[in-house]
Amino acid sequence: MYSAIFALLSLVCSARGATLLRGGTFITYSESSSNLEIITDGAMLFNDTILAISDTIDGLDSHLNDQDTETVNTTGKIISPGFIDTHRHTWQTAMRTLGPNVQLENYMWLFGTTGPAPLIFSPDDIHITSLMGTLEALNAGVTTSLDFAHVTWTRAHAQAALQGVIDSGARVWWCYNVGPVVISGDPYTVNTSAPIDQLAHIRELAKDSPFNGGLVTLGIAADPPTAEIVETAQNNSINVITAHDVEGPFGSGTGVITLVNNLTPGSPTLNSSLAFVFAHASLFTPAEARLLREFNQYVSITPESEMHYGHGHPASYLIQDQAALGVDTHFTFSIDIIGQMRIWLQSTRLGLYQETLDRFKIPSNTPMTVRQAFLLGTRNGGLALKRPDLGVLKVGAKADVLVFSTDAIGLIGWSDPVAAIVLHSNVADIEDIYVDGKLVKKSGKLIVDWQGEGFADSLRNIAVKFREALAKTNIAAFEAGVKKSSGVTDQDLQDPFQVDVTRGDGTGF
């Protein structure tokens, strides 16, 4: 099944010559100013890599008659680098709308990898839900994702999830999760020896990585990483390790950033060519901020997730120079980085405005700009992966390119292209998408015929299967098991204040 789908996608995304985008407004990046540079009525030539950018519409016209160059009229449009999502659990697509009011505590035994999912989803299910999760991100302009794949319950599940992201045509760091695996719900039983075979499987897969012409790269995910995991990465040319970092009442007391840095006695682990990406890092310490800056490692801020689940991000605005953005569990809320840029920008503004208001003063400037938010969703994602050639439009960068139509009623009259994208655009405004120079979305539609190939029907069936199985599951057994393994007791829990939105009786809750 997987090979047939892969052949189809390879055909529609087959290699082609150069592309010349002629006209339009380009959001480029200048190394000399370390900032965005806007080019109006420019042109850009690329194959898998950006070959030339002109600040005039006719500056690259010498290529108009090249036999292997396709010219695209982008007059009036906005051309942007592709977005980068540095924390996503792609396999959870089939759970969509099941967790609109879930918080982190009960997510773990309902929808997380410590819940019943390993006992319900088949490898074929995981292939489809991973493929569709990656395609929906791609459709939203996310050309690069860091997939924290905690779906590696068996080798078959792991292989299916990996094949799903390969088949999508997106650029993905697929991070194989190393950790215990649930093998029974009642009684709640976990195989704590699973990492032995998981690491062996990683070493086997690493021989073939990267996959799909370099678009999909093997990484490792773990909570937390161990010295053996770091050694496995170093010995098998794996360049990314990612981990969750949620401390405070959720954590163990030792920050994950600190823990990881101390894995190799006598030498700071973070002082490495490996990219370490810490998801959330909601309650990092000043010492950990210094470590991130000293060794150039990054956190992934997932604004909507941290609001939705309740683990927060009280000080994350202080580490944005070593941060990028992520979506996290896309089955519960927005799937796109546009939304994360917008939410993070406005919530950061609110918090810092409030500090000024609390001093009985009037804010006289903005604490954060749209350009800064845009950089978090593009260039900083590339830097988090130690790939400065991603998330930017500049000569020598990979040609991951978005073309925004500006004909929609919500964009007519724009003058600032960055503000237009961050504060006014939506996914439907993304007209064309190129990944590695290949056209994967044209005129607002993915090249992959995901409906015609039956992927949508398959995903619907998988979603129904999961809902029905979840309804029959003894969730109390999972809850007790997860609480026991995490050390959480009822004394650690407290209901937050609940709002009332209904006049008179009732609250609307």
N, C-alpha and C positions, 0 to 999 in steps of 0.2 A: 504493500500500500504506500509506504513512505517513498520508495524509489520512483513510483509512477507520478506522485505529486511533485517530487523534486524535478523530474524531467520536464513537466509542464511549466513549472516556474522558471526553470533555466531557459526555456525557449522564449518566454515572453520578456525575460530580462537579459536577453542575449547581448553580447558585446557589440558595441558600435563605435564609429569614429568619433571625432570631436563634435562638440556642440557650441554654438555661438549664440549667446543671449544678447540681443541688440536692443538697446533702449531700456528705459525704466530706471528706478532708483535702487542702488546697490548699498547694502549695509556691510561695508568691508571693515577689516581690522588693520590698524596701523601699529606695527611693532615699535616704531620710533616714538609715538605718543602714548603707547599702551592703552589705546582707547579706540572706540569705533570711529570710522571715517565714512561719511555719507557721500556717495557719488551720484549725482543727478544726470540723467540722460547719458549713461555710460554703456559699457559693453563688457562681456566676460567670455573667455574662451576656455573650454576644459574638455578633457577626456576623463579618466579616473581621477586626475589631479587638475587643479586650476593652473592653466598655462599662462594666461595673461588677463589683466584687467585694465580697461581704458577709462579715463575720465571724460571721454567724448564718445558720442554715439557711433561715429564713423572711424574711431581709432583703430579698430580691428577689421576694417572692411577688406583688407587684403586677403582675408580668409573666406570671403563670401563665395568665391567660385571654387574653393577647394572641393574636390570630388567626395571626400569622406567627412565633410563638415556639414552638419545640419544647422541652419540658421533659424532662430525662433524670435519672433517679434515680441518683445516684452515691454514695449512702450506703455507708460502709465501704470506699470505694475511695480511691486516691491519685491526685490530679490534679497533673500536672507540666508544665512547659514542654517543648516538643519539643527533642530533642538537635540539636546542630550539629556537623557533621563538616567541618573546615577543610582537609582534604587527602585526596583520593580520586581514584583512576584508574578511573572507572566502566566504561570500555569493556573491561576485562580479565576480566569475569565468566566468559566461556567457557573460561578457563584453569584453573578451579577444581581444586584438589588436585594440580596439576602441579608446584608449587614448594614442597613441604613442608620440604625441606632445603636450599633454594637460599640462597646468600649474595649480597650486593650485587654482587660482582665478576662472577659468572656470570649473575646476573639480567639484566644489561645486554644480553647477546647471546642469551639464551634467550627472555625474555619481555618485555623492554622495547621501547620504540619504536625502538631501534637494532638490534633483532634481526630475525627473519624475519616477524614479525606483519604489517608493511605489505605483504608479498608474498603473504599467505595470506588475510586477511580481506577480504571484499567489503563494499561499503557496506550492503547488506541485512543481512549478518552483524553489522556494527557497530551498526545500528539496534536489533536485538534484544538484543545483549549489553549495550548502554548502557541500554536500557529496563529489562531485568531487573536490572541492577546497581543502578539507582536505585530500583526497586520493592523489592528486598531490603533496601536501606537504610531506605526508608520503613516497611516492615513492622517494622523493628527500632527504630522511634521516631525515626529521623533525619529530621526535617522539613526541615532545611536542609543542603545540601552545597555545598562548594567543589570542583568537579570540575576537576582538572588534566587537561585533555583532550589528551594527547599522541597523538592519533589523527587528526590533521589532515593526513594524507598526501596526500589530494586533496580538492578541493572536495566531491566526492560523499561521501567518508568523513566529512568535517567536518559536512556537512549532515545526514547520517544519524545521527551521534552526537548532535547537537543536537536533532534531532526525537525521538530516544529519550528524552532527559531531559524534553523538553516533554510527551511523551505520558504520563509517569509520574504527573503531578499533584503532584509534590514541588516544594519551593522550592529552586532550584539557581542558583548562580553558575557558569555554564559557561564555563570559561577556555580559549579557543582557543590551542593551543600554536603558537608561532612558532619554527621551527628546521629544520635539515636533514632530509631524508627519504631513507630507504634505498630505492634503486631496483633494486639487484641484490645477490644474496648471494655469487655465485661467478663473477667476482671481486666482492669487496665494494665497492659503489659507492654514494656518497651524493650527492644533489642539494643542493649548498650554496646554490643560488639560490632554493630553495623559499620562504624568507621573503618574497620580493618579492610573490608571488601571495597568500601567506597574509595579509599585511597588507592587500592590496587586498580580499580576501574579508572580512576583519574590518570594514573600512570600509563595505562593502555591508551586512553583517549588522547593523551598529550602527544603521542607519536604522530597523530594525524592533524593536530591543531596547528594553524588555523584552518577553518573549514570554508567551503563555498568561496574559493578564490580570495581568502583572507578576510571576508566580511564577519565571520563568526569565530571568536577566539575563546578558548577555554580559560576559565578562572576558577577560583575556589571561594566558597562561602562557608563560614563556620561561626558558631556562637558558643564559646569564643574560639578563635584560632589557637592552635597549639604549636609548640616547637616543631613537632613532626610535620604539621601542615605547612609551615613556613619552609622547612627543609624540602618537602615534596615539591613545592612551587619552584624553589631555587634550582632543584636538580632536574626539572622537567620543562624548563623554559616557559613557565606560567608566570605572567607578569602582573596579575591583579588578585588581591585577596580582599574580601569584603566581610563585614561583620555588623550586627546590630549593636548599638550602644545606647541603652535606655537605663539610666541610673535613678537616683532618688529612691522613693519607696518601691520602685520596680526592681532595683538592681541589687547586686551582691555587696556593695560597699566599696569595691575596688573598680575604678573606671576601666572600661575595656581598652581605651587608648593606652593607659598606663600599663595594664596587664600585657598587652601585645608588645609594647616597647621593651619589656623585661624578659621576653621569651628566650633571648640569646645572651647568656651571661658574658659579661665583659665587653659587649658591643650592643648599642641600641638597635633593636630590631627594625625600628622605623627608618633608620639611616640606611636606606636600601634603594636599589633600582626598582624593586617591587612597588607597585601602587597599592596602598592600603586605603580603602574607602570605608568610613565608619558611618553607618546609617543612623540618622537622628542626632546622636551625641547631644541629647537634649540638655544634659546637666554636666557638661564638661567642666573641668576645673581650670583655673589660670595656668597651672603647671602643664596641663594637657594642651592648652592653647599654644604654649611655648614650644612643646614638642612638635605639634603640627607645623608650626612656622619654621622651626629649625630644620626639620627633615622633609619639608614640603609634601606633607600628606594632607588628605582632604576629608571633610565630612559631607554627607548628603543630607541637606535640609529637605524634608518632605512636608511643606507647610500645611496642606489640607489634612493629611494623615495625622499629623501631630495635634491638630485641633480636634479632629474627629474622634480619635481614640483616647485623648486625654493625657498623653505623656508630655505634651507641651514643648516649648522651645524658648524659655525665658531669656537666655543669654546668647542665642544663636546669632543675633545681629552683630555680636562682637567678634565673630570668627568668619565673617563673610569673605575675607581675603583668602581663606583656605576652605571655601565651601562651594558646592554646586547644588543643583536642585534635583529632586526626584518625585515620583508619583506614589510609590509604595503599592498598596493593595487596590488596584484599579477597579476591582469589582464593587467597591463600596462608594466611590465618588468619582471625580473628574479623571479622565484618562490622559489629559494633555499637559504639556509644559507651559503653554500659554496661560492656562488657569493658575498654575503654581506660581509663575512669575507675578501675576496680578495679585493673587492672595498674599504672597509674601511681601511684595512691595507695600501694599496698603496696611497690612498688619504691623509691619515694621514702622511705618510712618506713624500709625496710631500710638504704638507703645512709646515712641520717642517724643511725639507731640505731648503725650500725657505727662511725661516727666517735666516738660516745660510748664504745662498747665498746673501741675501740682505745686510748682513754685510761684503760682499766681502771676505767671508771665505769659505773653502772647508769642507763639512761634513766629519767627521772622524769616525763616527759610525752611526748605524741605530737608529732612534728614537723609533721604534716599531718592535717587532719580530713576526714571524709566530705563536709562542706559545701564545703570548698575544692575537692575533686575534682569535686563536682557543678557548681560554678560554672564550672570549666574546660570541662565538656562542654555547658554551656548558655549562660549570659550572656556568658562571655568569647568564645565563638564569634561572637556578634552584634557585640561590640565590635571583634573582628578585622576584620569586614566594614564597620565604621563604621555599624552598625545597632543602636543600643541598644534598638530596639523588637522585637528578636528574642531568643529564648532566655530570656525572662522572662514570668512572669504578673504583670502590673500593668495598670492602666487605661491605655489608649492603645497598648499593645503589640499586635503582630499575633497573631491567635488561632491559633497553632500549639500544639496542646494534646494531651497524652497522658493517658489514663485507665488506670491500673493496677488490675487485679483483684487482690485480696489473698486469694483463696480457695485458692490453691495451697498445698500442704503446706509449701513452703519459706518462705512468708510469714505463715502463721497465727501470731498472737501478737505481731505487730510493734507498736511504739509510736513509733519515730522514722521518719518517712516517707523522709527522705533516706538514712539508713542502709539502710532496706529496699530502696531502688532501687539504690544503689551497691554494696552488699555481698551482697544476698540475691536480687535479682530476676534474671529472664532475659527474653529477647524474648517468650516465650510468655505472660508476665504482662501484656503490653500489650494491653488489651482493645479500646479505641477510640482512634483518632487523627484529629485535625482539622488541616488545613493551610489557613491563610487562612480559617478558620471552616467549611470544607467537610469533611464526614465522608469519610475515605479508607480507614479500617479500622473495621470494626464487629464486635463480638463475637468478636474474635480473628482475623478474616479480612479481607484487603484487599477493598475494594469491586470493584476491577478483577478480572475473572475471567481471570487470567493463564493458568490451566490450560485453561479452556474455549475460550479464544481461540487456543490452540495455541502460545503463547509458550514454554512449557516444552519442548515437543517440538522447536521450532525451535532453542532454546538447546542441547539435547542434541545435535542434528545438527551444529551449529556446533562444539561441543566436540570431537566425534569428528573432524570435518574438520581442525581445528587439530592434534590429536594425531597424526593420520596424516601430515599434511604436515610436521610437525616431525620425525617419525621419518625422513623421507626427505631432510631438509635437511642439507647439509654445514655442520654447526655450527662446525667448525674454521675455516672461512672467515670466519664472523661473529665468532668469538672473536679471530682475528688482526686483523680490521678494526677492531673496537672497541678493542682494546688499542693499536693503532697511533694511532688518532685521539685516544685519551685520554692517551697517553704512558706507560701502565702496562707494566712489564716483569716478568719472572719474579723479578727481585731485589726487587720491591716486595711479593711475596706470601710468606705463611708459613702453614703449617698450625697451627691452634690445638690445644691439648691435647684429645685425644678420650677420652671417658669409657668405662668398662667397666661394664655393668649385668648381666653374666652370670657366675654362679659357674662356676669351672673354665675350660675352653677357650672361646675366642670372646669377643666383647665385646657382641654384640647390635646392633652398629652397622648 
